[in-house]
């Protein structure tokens, strides 16, 4: 990556280049010098520091960031799990109350919509308008000419065949819009009619089959823009788009397929042979997942990927669904935020579970000790990453504190850092990893430090290797994270006061959330 200096400098993470709160860049690409070049490079275990020519600016990059793979576009087939009916032993579903109350359950449902294209919520209250609440649970309602919500039932003078009792073949909704609504929701209020069963087809899987079996037909459908049209007394909508849209790398990104809304293509060229070939693939029985919606069921699906269908039902039968549209970007954003919430919930559970136990013979529990350390760091005006490191420094003890007190070094600093690396960068994990070595270092360089250690800390010092030798202390002091580790160590040593008033874990959640890896 060092051979592309403009890219590297454009991604400098320092607070001079990016706003610390929003992460947004504070400069324009044209602000960088025309003769920009890498000046000097300092290699460290976890990071690389670059000094730039000609302005002397310094940038520090995490090694894992430098070597990270290209991001996956979750809108394309690369971010999906394609399926036929046989591949879905258990279609994704969840209870509405659990979905609302358990963040991990909501993550599971929304991730299914993103990866598989759909999920089914059971037990959504059978009340008109509830579909809007479901949409708002992960994004924003997309209002159309049908309103914020629409009723799918037999209408006396329908302006859309969906509002009749006829069978509806597999299709995507609103192909005549640009952009098309990317998520659709259907909430069942009544389904007592004979017939009216639902079906879903993975359009990406069908398009991939067409690409493998008839590459020329696939190519025709990706390069032929066709008109889709909708008209009624109040509305006229037209979009000219291919049936199969691909990204610049050729990956399937969107399917628009709706026989009812297809306009007249002029000239037709080779389109109709390809169109029929794709329609035949979509009609294969093994691709259709058939099911029946019951009152309280709410189906959420990706309208740019899945085709939905229904069988005919009795004209006078009671069948009433309410629908709404939303968008995938809102769902993806909610997933990202919920991922942070779930991570913080996992950490908080450690403080309320094993963290309530004794802390290695000290007069405080493990949780109290770590919260005290964080409160001391906060009171000292420490930066956020050090407050977090102080709060989380003994997480590794929860895997085996008793082992340490029996005379076996459990290397809890390394265990804790490795656990935290799931969520945080080295600015948090390295002070945690080094805080035991910082105690050994301070015992070597500060004559009065060891005398102030508690009895339990003196015991663990001996188990962990005792004071450093002179060469060991010099090597430690040269580490880029040594000063931060020493600061955490001093708060660690002071955070053993029985009954001291300290904030609870919830106080630190916003700070931790700001540091979670994105």
C-alpha positions in Angstrom: 0.0 0.0 0.0 3.0 2.3 0.4 3.4 2.4 -3.3 0.1 4.5 -3.6 0.9 7.6 -1.5 -2.1 9.6 -2.6 -4.5 6.8 -1.5 -2.6 6.3 1.7 -2.5 10.0 2.7 -6.2 10.5 1.7 -7.0 7.8 4.3 -4.9 9.3 7.1 -6.9 8.7 10.4 -5.4 11.4 12.5 -7.6 14.2 14.0 -6.0 16.8 11.8 -7.3 14.9 8.8 -10.6 13.5 10.1 -13.1 14.9 12.5 -12.8 12.7 15.7 -16.6 12.6 16.2 -18.0 12.0 12.7 -14.9 10.5 11.0 -15.4 12.8 8.1 -12.4 14.2 6.2 -11.4 17.7 6.9 -9.6 18.3 3.6 -10.2 18.0 -0.2 -8.1 15.7 -2.4 -6.8 18.7 -4.2 -5.4 20.1 -0.9 -2.7 17.4 -0.9 0.7 18.4 -2.4 1.2 17.6 -6.1 4.6 16.1 -5.2 3.3 14.1 -2.3 5.6 11.1 -1.4 6.4 8.8 1.4 9.3 10.3 3.4 10.2 7.9 6.2 8.5 4.7 7.5 8.6 3.4 11.1 7.6 -0.2 11.4 5.9 -1.4 14.7 4.3 -4.7 15.7 0.7 -3.4 15.4 1.1 -0.2 13.3 3.1 1.6 10.6 4.0 5.3 11.0 4.6 7.4 7.8 6.2 10.8 7.7 5.2 12.6 4.5 7.2 14.6 2.0 7.1 17.6 1.5 5.0 18.8 4.5 6.3 16.5 7.2 2.8 15.3 8.2 2.7 12.1 10.3 0.2 9.3 9.8 -0.2 6.2 11.8 -2.0 3.2 10.3 -3.0 -0.1 11.9 -1.5 -3.1 10.2 -4.8 -4.9 10.1 -6.3 -1.9 8.4 -3.5 -1.8 5.7 -4.1 -5.5 4.9 -7.9 -5.5 5.1 -9.7 -7.0 2.1 -11.9 -4.9 -0.2 -15.3 -4.4 1.3 -18.1 -6.6 0.1 -21.0 -4.9 -1.6 -24.0 -6.5 0.2 -26.3 -5.3 -2.6 -24.7 -7.7 -5.0 -24.6 -11.5 -5.2 -21.2 -11.4 -3.5 -22.9 -10.5 -0.3 -25.8 -13.0 -0.6 -26.5 -16.6 0.0 -28.4 -17.8 -3.1 -31.0 -20.5 -2.6 -33.5 -22.9 -4.1 -36.3 -24.4 -1.9 -34.2 -27.4 -1.0 -31.5 -25.2 0.5 -33.9 -23.7 3.1 -34.4 -26.4 5.7 -35.7 -23.8 8.1 -36.8 -20.5 6.6 -35.8 -17.6 8.8 -38.5 -16.5 11.2 -38.8 -15.0 14.7 -41.4 -14.0 17.2 -42.3 -10.3 17.1 -41.9 -9.7 20.8 -38.4 -11.4 20.9 -37.4 -9.4 17.8 -38.3 -6.1 19.6 -36.8 -7.0 22.9 -33.6 -8.9 22.1 -31.0 -7.0 19.9 -29.3 -10.2 18.9 -32.6 -11.6 17.6 -33.3 -8.5 15.6 -29.8 -8.7 14.2 -30.5 -12.3 13.1 -33.7 -11.4 11.4 -32.3 -8.4 9.6 -29.2 -10.3 8.6 -31.5 -12.9 7.0 -33.2 -10.2 5.0 -29.8 -9.0 3.8 -28.2 -12.5 3.1 -31.2 -14.7 2.1 -33.5 -11.9 1.0 -36.4 -12.4 3.4 -37.5 -13.2 7.0 -40.9 -13.8 8.5 -42.0 -12.3 11.8 -44.7 -14.2 13.7 -47.1 -12.7 16.2 -47.2 -9.1 15.0 -50.5 -7.8 16.4 -53.4 -8.1 14.0 -54.1 -4.4 13.9 -54.3 -2.1 10.9 -51.2 0.0 10.5 -48.9 -2.3 12.4 -46.9 -2.9 9.2 -45.6 0.7 9.6 -44.2 -0.1 13.0 -42.4 -3.1 11.6 -40.8 -1.0 8.9 -39.8 1.7 11.4 -38.1 -1.0 13.5 -35.2 -1.1 11.0 -35.6 1.9 8.7 -37.9 4.5 7.2 -41.2 4.0 5.4 -41.0 4.7 1.7 -44.2 6.6 0.6 -45.5 6.0 -2.9 -48.6 6.8 -4.9 -50.2 3.9 -2.9 -49.6 5.8 0.3 -47.5 5.0 3.3 -49.2 1.7 3.5 -51.5 -0.1 1.1 -54.2 -2.8 1.4 -53.9 -6.0 -0.6 -57.5 -7.2 -0.9 -60.2 -7.5 -3.5 -61.3 -4.0 -4.5 -64.5 -3.3 -6.4 -62.7 -1.2 -9.1 -59.1 -2.2 -8.9 -56.4 -0.2 -10.7 -53.9 -3.0 -10.1 -54.3 -6.7 -10.6 -52.8 -7.2 -7.1 -56.2 -5.9 -5.8 -58.1 -8.8 -7.3 -58.5 -12.5 -6.4 -56.4 -13.6 -9.5 -53.3 -15.6 -9.2 -50.2 -13.4 -9.4 -47.1 -14.9 -11.0 -43.6 -14.3 -9.5 -42.7 -10.6 -9.9 -40.9 -7.7 -8.3 -42.9 -4.7 -7.2 -42.8 -1.1 -8.7 -40.3 -1.8 -11.5 -41.6 1.4 -13.1 -39.9 3.5 -10.3 -36.4 4.8 -10.3 -35.2 4.0 -7.8 -37.4 1.0 -7.0 -38.4 0.4 -3.3 -35.8 -2.1 -2.2 -37.7 -3.6 0.7 -41.3 -4.7 0.8 -43.4 -5.8 3.8 -46.7 -7.7 3.9 -48.6 -8.1 7.1 -51.4 -10.6 7.2 -54.6 -9.4 8.9 -57.0 -12.1 7.5 -56.4 -15.1 5.4 -59.6 -17.3 5.6 -60.2 -17.6 1.8 -59.7 -20.8 -0.1 -56.4 -20.3 -1.9 -54.3 -17.2 -1.6 -51.0 -19.0 -0.7 -47.8 -17.1 -1.0 -44.5 -17.9 -2.8 -41.0 -16.5 -3.1 -38.3 -17.1 -5.7 -34.7 -16.0 -5.4 -34.2 -13.9 -8.5 -30.4 -13.7 -8.0 -30.2 -17.5 -8.0 -32.4 -17.8 -11.1 -30.3 -15.2 -12.9 -27.1 -17.1 -11.9 -28.6 -20.2 -13.3 -29.4 -18.4 -16.6 -25.8 -17.1 -16.7 -24.5 -20.6 -16.3 -26.9 -22.3 -18.8 -27.4 -19.6 -21.4 -24.7 -16.9 -21.1 -25.9 -15.0 -24.2 -29.4 -14.7 -22.9 -28.0 -13.4 -19.6 -25.9 -10.9 -21.5 -28.9 -9.7 -23.5 -30.9 -9.1 -20.3 -28.1 -7.2 -18.6 -27.5 -4.8 -21.6 -31.1 -4.2 -22.9 -32.9 -1.4 -21.1 -36.7 -2.1 -21.3 -39.6 0.2 -20.3 -41.8 -0.4 -17.3 -44.9 1.6 -17.1 -47.7 2.3 -14.6 -50.7 4.6 -15.2 -53.9 5.4 -13.5 -56.1 8.5 -13.3 -53.7 10.2 -10.9 -50.3 8.7 -11.7 -47.9 8.0 -14.5 -44.6 6.3 -13.8 -42.0 5.0 -16.2 -38.5 3.6 -15.7 -36.3 2.2 -18.4 -34.0 -0.5 -16.9 -32.6 -3.9 -17.7 -34.3 -7.0 -16.2 -31.0 -8.0 -14.7 -28.7 -5.3 -13.5 -25.0 -6.0 -12.8 -22.3 -3.9 -11.2 -19.0 -2.9 -13.0 -17.5 -6.2 -12.0 -20.4 -8.2 -13.6 -22.0 -9.3 -10.3 -25.8 -9.5 -10.2 -27.1 -6.5 -8.3 -30.8 -6.1 -9.1 -33.6 -8.0 -10.8 -36.7 -6.3 -12.2 -39.3 -8.7 -13.4 -43.0 -7.8 -13.7 -45.0 -9.0 -16.8 -48.0 -6.8 -15.8 -45.9 -3.6 -16.0 -43.6 -4.4 -18.9 -44.0 -1.7 -21.7 -43.4 -2.0 -25.4 -39.7 -2.4 -26.3 -38.7 -1.0 -29.6 -37.0 -2.5 -31.4 -37.2 -5.9 -29.7 -34.0 -7.3 -31.0 -32.9 -10.5 -29.2 -34.7 -9.5 -26.0 -37.8 -11.8 -26.2 -35.8 -15.0 -26.6 -33.7 -14.1 -23.6 -36.8 -12.9 -21.7 -38.6 -16.2 -22.2 -35.5 -18.1 -21.2 -35.3 -16.3 -17.9 -39.1 -16.6 -17.3 -38.8 -20.4 -17.7 -36.0 -20.5 -15.2 -38.0 -18.5 -12.7 -41.0 -20.8 -13.2 -39.1 -24.0 -12.2 -41.0 -25.5 -9.3 -37.9 -26.2 -7.3 -37.1 -22.5 -7.1 -40.5 -21.6 -5.5 -40.7 -21.5 -1.7 -44.5 -21.9 -1.1 -46.1 -21.0 2.2 -49.3 -19.6 3.7 -49.4 -16.4 5.7 -51.5 -16.6 8.8 -52.9 -13.6 10.7 -50.1 -11.9 12.6 -47.4 -13.0 10.1 -45.3 -10.2 8.6 -43.1 -11.0 5.6 -40.1 -8.7 5.0 -38.2 -9.2 1.7 -35.7 -7.7 -0.7 -37.7 -6.4 -3.6 -34.7 -6.0 -5.8 -33.9 -9.7 -5.5 -36.9 -11.8 -4.5 -39.9 -12.3 -6.7 -43.1 -12.9 -4.8 -46.3 -14.6 -6.0 -49.7 -15.8 -4.8 -52.2 -18.4 -5.9 -55.8 -17.4 -6.8 -58.3 -17.3 -4.1 -62.1 -17.2 -3.7 -63.5 -13.9 -5.0 -65.7 -13.5 -1.9 -63.1 -15.0 0.5 -61.7 -13.1 3.4 -58.0 -12.2 2.6 -56.5 -9.0 3.7 -52.8 -8.0 3.8 -51.4 -4.6 4.5 -48.1 -3.7 2.8 -45.5 -1.0 3.0 -42.1 -0.2 1.4 -38.8 0.6 3.0 -35.2 0.5 1.8 -32.1 -1.6 2.3 -29.8 1.2 3.2 -31.8 1.9 6.3 -31.8 -1.8 7.2 -28.0 -2.0 6.7 -27.5 1.0 8.9 -29.7 -0.5 11.6 -27.7 -3.7 11.4 -24.4 -1.8 11.9 -25.8 0.1 14.9 -27.3 -3.1 16.4 -24.0 -4.9 15.9 -22.5 -2.3 18.2 -25.3 -2.7 20.7 -24.9 -6.5 20.8 -21.1 -6.1 21.3 -21.7 -3.8 24.2 -24.4 -6.1 25.6 -21.8 -8.9 25.6 -19.3 -6.8 27.5 -21.9 -5.6 30.0 -22.9 -9.2 30.6 -19.4 -9.9 31.7 -19.7 -7.2 34.3 -23.0 -8.5 35.6 -22.2 -12.2 35.4 -18.7 -13.4 36.4 -17.7 -9.8 37.0 -19.7 -9.8 40.2 -17.3 -12.3 41.8 -14.3 -11.8 44.0 -11.3 -10.0 42.6 -8.2 -12.1 43.5 -8.4 -11.5 47.2 -9.0 -7.7 46.9 -11.8 -5.9 48.9 -13.7 -5.2 45.7 -15.3 -7.4 43.0 -13.8 -7.6 39.5 -16.5 -5.4 38.1 -16.1 -2.8 40.8 -12.4 -2.8 40.3 -12.6 -2.2 36.6 -15.3 0.5 36.9 -13.2 2.2 39.5 -10.2 2.2 37.2 -12.2 3.7 34.4 -13.7 6.4 36.7 -10.1 7.3 37.8 -9.0 7.6 34.2 -12.1 9.7 33.4 -11.4 12.0 36.4 -7.8 12.4 35.2 -9.1 13.7 31.8 -7.7 10.7 29.9 -8.6 10.2 26.3 -11.5 7.9 25.5 -9.3 5.0 24.4 -7.5 5.0 27.8 -10.8 5.2 29.7 -12.0 2.2 27.8 -8.7 0.3 28.4 -8.9 1.0 32.1 -12.5 -0.2 32.2 -11.7 -3.4 30.3 -8.2 -4.2 31.4 -9.0 -7.2 33.5 -11.6 -8.8 31.1 -9.1 -11.7 30.7 -9.5 -12.6 34.4 -13.0 -13.7 33.8 -11.6 -16.6 31.9 -9.4 -17.8 34.9 -8.7 -15.6 37.8 -8.6 -18.5 40.3 -5.9 -20.1 38.2 -3.7 -17.1 38.7 -4.2 -17.1 42.5 -3.2 -20.8 42.6 0.2 -19.9 41.3 -0.2 -20.3 37.5 0.1 -17.3 35.2 -3.1 -17.2 33.2 -1.7 -14.4 30.9 -5.0 -12.6 31.4 -3.7 -9.4 29.8 -3.2 -11.3 26.5 -6.4 -13.2 26.8 -8.3 -10.0 27.4 -6.6 -8.1 24.5 -7.5 -11.0 22.2 -11.1 -10.9 23.2 -11.4 -7.2 22.9 -9.8 -7.2 19.4 -13.1 -8.5 18.1 -14.5 -5.0 18.7 -11.6 -2.5 19.3 -8.4 -1.4 17.7 -4.9 -1.5 19.2 -5.4 1.9 20.9 -7.6 0.0 23.4 -6.2 -3.5 23.2 -2.5 -2.8 23.5 -2.7 -1.0 26.9 -4.7 -4.0 28.0 -2.1 -6.4 26.6 0.8 -4.6 28.2 -0.7 -3.6 31.6 0.9 -6.6 33.4 4.2 -5.9 31.9 3.7 -2.3 33.0 3.6 -3.5 36.6 6.8 -5.5 36.2 8.4 -2.4 34.5 7.4 0.0 37.3 8.8 -2.3 39.9 12.1 -2.1 38.0 12.3 1.7 37.5 10.3 3.2 40.4 11.9 2.2 43.8 8.7 3.1 45.8 6.2 1.5 43.4 6.5 -2.1 44.6 6.1 -1.1 48.3 2.7 0.3 47.5 1.4 -2.9 45.9 -1.4 -4.8 47.7 -0.7 -8.2 49.1 -2.6 -9.9 46.3 -0.8 -7.8 43.6 2.6 -8.7 45.2 1.7 -12.4 44.9 0.6 -12.1 41.3 3.8 -10.1 40.5 5.9 -13.1 41.5 3.7 -15.5 39.5 3.9 -13.2 36.4 7.7 -13.1 36.4 8.7 -10.5 39.0 10.3 -7.1 38.2 11.9 -6.7 34.8 15.6 -6.7 34.3 17.3 -3.5 33.1 17.4 -4.6 29.4 13.8 -5.8 29.7 12.7 -2.5 31.1 14.5 -0.5 28.4 12.8 -2.7 25.7 9.4 -2.2 27.3 9.9 1.6 27.5 10.6 1.7 23.7 7.3 0.1 22.8 4.8 2.6 21.3 2.1 1.7 23.7 4.3 1.7 26.9 3.2 5.1 28.2 -0.5 4.2 27.8 0.0 0.8 29.5 1.8 2.5 32.5 -1.1 5.0 32.8 -3.7 2.1 32.9 -1.5 0.3 35.4 -1.5 3.2 37.8 -5.3 3.5 37.7 -5.4 -0.3 38.1 -3.4 -0.2 41.3 -5.5 2.6 42.7 -8.9 1.0 41.9 -9.3 -1.3 44.9 -11.2 0.9 47.4 -14.1 -0.9 49.0 -17.4 0.9 48.8 -16.1 3.7 46.5 -18.9 5.3 44.5 -18.4 4.6 40.8 -20.5 4.9 37.7 -22.2 1.7 36.4 -21.3 0.1 33.1 -24.1 2.0 31.3 -22.3 5.3 32.0 -19.4 4.1 29.8 -21.5 2.6 26.9 -21.5 5.8 24.7 -17.7 6.1 25.1 -17.2 2.5 24.2 -19.6 2.8 21.2 -17.6 5.6 19.8 -14.5 3.4 19.8 -16.0 0.3 18.3 -14.5 -0.7 15.0 -16.6 0.2 12.0 
